Amino acid sequence: MRHETVDIRTDDGTCPTHVFDPSDSGQWPGVVLFMDGHGVRPALFEIAERLAGGGYCVAMPDLYYRTGYKAPEGARLFSDEKIRADWMTRILPTLSIANVMRDVPAILGHLDARPTVRPGTIGVTGYCLGGRLSLAAAGHFPDRVAAAASYHGGHLATDAPDSPHRLASRMKARVYVAGAIQDASFDDAQKKRLEDALTAAHVDHKIETYNARHGWVPSDTPVHDEAATERHWATLFDLLGAALN
C-alpha cells in the first residue's frame, strides 16, 4: 500500500489530498472519497487503505483546507457542545456543495495525471456529509462519475435548491445509498423523495436502510457498527466492480 499527501491547487487555495495506491504495479480505477464531518484522520485512512487494497487508486481531499480546521477525536464532535456549535456556524458552511464541486475538477485533474490511475470514469463514495457530496458529484460530473455511493449521508433530498436529488436527471452513474435508522437528516420522507427522483430519471440505483445509527462506518465514532460496516464493504465493492471493472 502506498500513501502520499499531495497539494492540489483549486480555485480557492491549496487542498491537501491523501492518495492511496494499491501495492501492485499497474493502472487502477480512480475513486474519490469524500470525508465525513469529523474530517481526515486515521479512521478514514483505514477506509481508504482497504479500498485501495481492493484495487483502486483513492484520493481523499481534506475539504477543511479553507479554514484550517483539524479533525478532533470522533466522539468530541458529538459530545462537546462548544466544538459542535463552532463547527456548525463557522466550518460547515465552507463545505457547501458549490464550494466542493468547484474543487472536483482539480482533483480529477490530479487523478488523470497519475500514472497509476486508469484513464476514464471514476467512482465516488462518501460518509455522512460526504454522502451528500458524492451524489452531488454524480450530478455535476455525469461524464466522469460512473459509480456513486452514500453511506449514512444526510440531506440528500430536501427542499434546498442544491439538494442532490434535484440532479437526478443529469446522473449517469450507478447509485447506491445506505441510510441509517432514526436519522432525522435522512428520514423516510427524504428516502421516498430520492427514490422517486432517481426512478423518474431512470438512474440505476438502490436505496437501503441499515440497522445502524448515523455514522456507523468510521471506527472511531461512538456508533460504529462492525457488522453494518462489513455490509457497507460488500455493497461498495459490488458497486465499484460493476461500474468500473
Buried (B, 14 or more C-beta within 10 A) or exposed (E): EEBEEEEBEBEEEEBBBBBBBBEEEEBBBBBBBBBBBBBBBEBBBBBBBBBBEBBBBBBBBBBBBBBEBEBBBBEEBBEBEEBBEEBEEEBBEBBEBEBBBBBBBBBBEBBEEBEBBBEEBBBBBBBBBBBBBBBBBBBBBBEBBBBBBBBBBBBBBBEEEBBBBBBBEBBBBBBBBBBBEEBEBBBEEBBEBBBEBBEEBEBBBBBEBBEBBBBBBBEBBEBBBEEBBEBBBEBBBBBBBEBBE
